[in-house]
Amino acid sequence: MATLEAIKYSRGKLLVLDQLRLPHEHHYDEVSTSEEAFDCIRSMRVRGAPAIAIVAALAHAVELHNGSCVATSPEETIGHIDSRLDYLRESRPTAVDLFNAIGVLKSAVRAARVEGLAHPEAKDAILSAYIEAAEAILAKDLQNNTSIGAFGAAWLQQQYNASPDRKISVLTHCNTGSLATSGHGTALGIIRSLHAQGLLQHAYCTETRPYNQGSRLTSFELVFEGIPSTLITDSMAGALFALHRQSANIGAVIVGADRVVRNGDTANKIGTYSLAVLARHHGVKFVVAAPTTSVDLETETGAGIKIEERKKEELTQICGAIVNPDGSVDTSKTAKVAIADQRIGVWNPAFDVTPNELIDAIVTEKGTVVKGPDGKFNFSEVMPERWAAIAK
C-alpha cells in the first residue's frame, strides 16, 4: 500500500505537506527559499527531526538551482551557502538531524573539485556538489527508515518470541511515520514492519498534547494503512498498562528521538519521559527508534541538550475543522477556540529528556544498541568512525 508523503521533490521544486491542516485536508506548500523553509519548520507545518533536516537541505538546493547565488568566486559561493545554512540551523534548536545535515552539506561543498576551473565553472561545481549532497540526504533517509523498521521488529520478536499466533501490541507517542520522515518512519516504521510480518496485535497512540501530533497525524497514518489501532489521551497510558497489558500482550513503548546523546539519554516530544517511567513500572520494554543522524556523540549527557520552549497559545488555544450538528466534518471551515483562561501563565517545553536508565534499546539503521554488562550504551558498533573520534 502506498504511504503518505510529507515531502515531494524534483530538482528545482520542493513541495511540503502542511501538517497543520491534517487530517482533514491535504495541502502542499511550495517551498523555494530558505526563508520559506525556516517558516515552514518553525511553524511546524513540517516536523519530525529527519523531515526538518530534509526540508532545510532541499529548500536551499532549490534556491541554488534557481539562481539565488550571485557569488563570483569559489570562496564567495561557499560563504553564501554557509550563511544560508547557518540561518536555517536556528529554525529548531533541539533536533540534531538538522545540525548533522548542515555539517554534511558544508563538507560536500568544500570537497567539490574546483582546481583549474574558472568562473563560472568553479561556482557551478560547488552548487552541483551541494544539490547532489542534499538529494542524497533525502534518498538515504528512506533506506535508513526501512532498516530501522526491520531491526526493531526483529528485536521485539526475539524479546517476546512473537509469532502470528502470539502477536504483541505496542504504544507509540507523537508522530514518527511517513509524515516525520521521507517515508516509512522510525518508531512507526517498526510498527509497520511488525504489522507486515503478522506480528502486531494492536497499536496504541497517544494524542500527544499540546500539538496533538498523535491524534492529528499518527492516528491518521495508522487508519490510512489499515493497522489495527486505538487513540488514547496522554494521561491514559498508566491505566492502559495496568488494565490491558496482559490481555493485549503490550510489549513495548516505541518512540522516536530528536536527539540521542552519547550516554543514551534521549530528547523527544514532551511526555516521552513520563511514558518511560510508566513502562518501567509495568514491565514494558521502552524502545527508541532513531537514525544515527539523530545521535549526538559530542554531547555527553542529556543535561547538555537545549530544550525549545514554545508559545503559550499552543496550550491555551486549539484550531480545527468545524463539526456540523449531524456529526459530519466541514473541512472548508476552521475555527480557533480558547480552551483555557487566556490570562494563565504557561510553561510549554516542546521536548523532555528520558534518562538512559529507562531505555531498553536504541534502534538505528545499523542495528539495535542495548546496554553492555556495565549498564551503559555503546554506539561503537553502529557508528565506529564517529565513536573512535570521540574516544580519542
N, C-alpha and C positions, 0 to 999 in steps of 0.2 A: 504494500500500500504506500502511496506517496505520502511524504510527510510535509509539514508546514515549512515554509521558507521565510526566515526573518530577513534574509539578505539576498538580493538578486543583482548580479554583477556581470557586465561585459565591459571590455576595455573602453574607457571613456564614459561609462554610465553606471551609476550606483543607485539602486532603489532599496529603501529600508522600510520594512513593515512598521507602521505606527502602532506600537503595542498598547498605547493608552486607549485605543479605540476597540480593542478586542475585549470580549469575544464576539461582539455583535456586528462589527464592521471590519472588513479587510480594506485597508488603505495604505498604499505605498507612497512614501515621500521620496522625491528625487533629491539626492544629496550630492552636490557638485563642488563644494568648497569646504575648507577646514572649519570655517565659521558655522556652516550648516551642520557639519558633523558634531562640533562642540555642543551646539544647542540640542541636537538630537540625543546625544549621550546625557547631557546634563539634565534635560527634562525627562529622561527615562522613557522616551519613545522607543529607544533601543536600550536593552540592559542585558546583564549576563556578562561575566568577565571575558570570555572568548569573543562574543559578538561585539563588545565595546572595542576591543583591540582591532578586530577585522574592519569595522566601520571607519575607525580613525585612519588606519593604514590605507584603505581603499579610497576614502574621500580625498586624501591628498594625492593619491595616484591619479584620480580623475582630474583634479585641477591641474596637475602637472601635464597630463596628456592633452588637456585643452588649452595649454599655453600660458599658464599663470606665472611661470618663472621667466623673468626678463634678464636674468644674470648673463654676463658675457664671458665669464671665466670659470674654470672648474671650482676654484675656491669660493667664488660668489654663489655658484649653484649649490654647493654643499652647505654653505652658510644659510641660504634661503630655505633649504629642506630642513636643516636643523631647527631653525626658528619656528617653522610651522609645526614640527613635531613637538617641540617644547611647549608650544601653545596648546596643542591637543592633550598633552600629558596632564594638564590641570583640570580636565573635564570631570574626572572621577579620581579621587586620591587613594582609594583603598585597593582597587582591583589591580593586581600586579601584572596580569597579562598585557595590559596596555604598555606598562613600563618596559617589559621584556620585548615586546614587538618593536617599540621605538629603538631599543638597543640594536636589534637585528637590522632594522632599516638603516640606521646610521652607519653600521658596519658595512652594509651592502653598497652604499654609495661611495664609501671610501675605498672599497675594493674594486670599483669599476676601472677597467683598463683604459686609461686616457693618454698613456705615453705616446708621444709622436703625433697626437691628434690636435688639430687647431680648432678654433671656434668656427661653426657651431657643433662640429662632430664630437668634441670632448664633452660639451654640455649634454648632447643627445645620449652619449654613452652612460652618463651619470643618471639621467632621467630614466632611461631604459632599465638600468640596474635597480632603481627604486621600484618602478612599476612591477617588474618581474618578482622582486622580493615580496612586495605586498600581495601579489596574486598567489605566491607560494604559501603565505600565511593562511589564506582562505582555504586552499586545497589541503594543506596539512591538517588543519583543524578537523575536517570531516574524517580523515583517516584516523586521527587520534581518538575521536569520539567513538568510532566503531570498535577500536581496540579496547578502550576503557569499558565499553559495554560487555565485551567478551570476557575480559579478565575479571570484572566484578561479578558477573553471573557465575563464572566458574568457581570463584572463591566462595560465594554463598552456597552454591550447590554442594561443595565439599564440606562446608561447616554443618549443614543440616541434612546431608545425604538426600537432597531434594530429587524428586523424580516426578513424572506426570501423574503418578499415583500418590505422591506425597509432596504437594505443592506448598510453597511458602508465600506469605504475604509481607508487604513492606510498607513503610511510611516514608514520604518524602516532603520536603519543605521548600518553599519558594518555587522558582521555575528554573529548571536546568536542562530543558529539552531542545528541540529544534529552534525554538524562539530565542534561546540564550546563546546559541552557537551557530555554526554553519550548517548543522544538521545532526540528527540522531540524539545528540545531547550527552551529558556526563552522567549525573545521577539518574536522570530519566532515561538515558541510554542504557544503563544497567537494567532498569525496569523493562525497557523494550526488549532487551536481549533475553531476559527471563521469560517474558511472555512468548517470544518467538520460539523458545525452546520447550514450551509447555510446562514450565516450572513455576509460573506465577499464579497464585490463587486470587490475590486481590491487592490492589494498590490504594493506599490511603494518602490523601494530600491535604496539607493544612492550607487555610485561606491565606496565611502569611500577611498579617497586618503589619504596618498600616497601608501598604501599597497594593495588597491583595494580589500579588503575583500568582499565588496558588489557586485562588478561586477564579481569577480572570484568565490565567494563561495555562497553568498545569492541568486544571480540570478540563479545559478546552482541548488541549493536546491529547489527554487520555481518552476523552469521548470521541474525538476525531479518529483515533486509531483503533477504537473498539476494545480498549483494555479495561477489564472489569475494575471499577474504581469507585471511591466514595470520598466526598469532601467533608472535612471537619474544621471546626474553629481551632485556632492555635491552643486554646486552653483545654481542649478535649483530649489531648494526647495521653495524659496520665490515665484518664478514665478508660480510654481505648485499650491501653496495655493491661490495665487491671481486669477489665471485664472480658476482653476478646483475644488476649494474646494466645491462649491455649486453643480456643475453638477455631480461630482464623490462622493459627500457626504463624503469628507475626514474628519474623526472624530478624528484621533489620530496620533501622532508620538509615536512609541513604540520602546524603546531601551533597551539594556541590561546594565550591570554595572560590572566594575572591582572592584569597592569599593563604598559602600554607608556608610557614616559616621553617627554619632548619630543624627545630626540635619537634615539629609536627603540630604545634599549636595552629589552629585554623580560624581565619576570619571568614565569616559567611553571613548571610542575611540574619538580621536581628531575630531572635527566637531559636536559633540553632543550639546555642549553649543550653537553654532550658530543655530541649529535646534530648540532648546528650545525657544530662543528669537523670531524666526520667528513664531513658533507655538503660542506663547502668543499673538503676534501682530495680528494674523489672527483668533484667537478664536478657535484654535485646541488644544485638550487635549494633554498633554505631560505625557507619562506613562513610568516608569522604571520597568523592569521585572528582578527580582534578587532573588535567594535563600537566606535564612537567613545566609548561609555561606559567602555571599558577604557583609554582613552588619558588619561594624566595629564600635562597640559601644565605644571602647576605645578612638577613635579619635573624638573630639567634632565637628569640622567643616572641610570643605574642604581645609582650609589653611594648615592643618596638613598632607595632602596627598603628598607623594613623587611621582613626575611625571617623568617617564622614558623618556629619550631623546635618540633617535636612530641615526644611521649613516646617513650622508648626501646623500650617494648614493641611498637611498630609494626614494629621491625626484628627483635626477638628472639622474637616470637611470631606465630602465624598462626591464623586461625579459618576453618573451612569445613564444608561438609556431609560426612557420613560416606560413604565409598565401600565398598560391600559386596564380599565376596570374588568375586562374579561380575562385578564392574565396574559395577554399577548404582549410582546415587546416591540415597541416602536423605535427602531434604530435611527429614524430620521430626526428624533428629538432627544436631546440630552439635557440634564439638569444637574447643577451643583447644589448640594444641600449641606446645612450645618448639622453636625451630629454631636456637638459639644458646645458648651458656653464659650464663645469666642474670646472671652477675657481670661481664660485659664492659662497659666503658664504651661509650656510643653517642652519636654526633652525628647528628641527624636533621632537617636543614633541609627544609622542605616544598617550597621553590622554589629555583631558581637564576636568575641574570640572564645572558641572552645578549647580548653586545655587538652594537651595530647594525652593526658592520663585517661580521658573519657573516650578516646578514639581507638577502635579496634583495628581498622585497616584503612590505608590510603591507596586508592586505586588510580594508577596512572596508565598512559598508553603503552608504557614499557613493562608494566607488571604491577602486582599488588605488593605494597610495602606493609609489613607488620612489625611489631616491636621485637627486638632481639632479646636474648637472655638477660640483658641488663635493663630491660624495660624501656628502651629508647628506640625511636625510629631512626633508621639509617638509610639514606637515599643513594648510597654509593653504587648500588647495582643498577638503578634505573637512570641515574644521572652521573656516570663515572667521571666525566671530564670536569663538570662544574663542581662536583663534590671534591675531587682531587685539588682543584684550585683553592677551595675554601680550607681544606685540611692543611695546606701549606702554611 
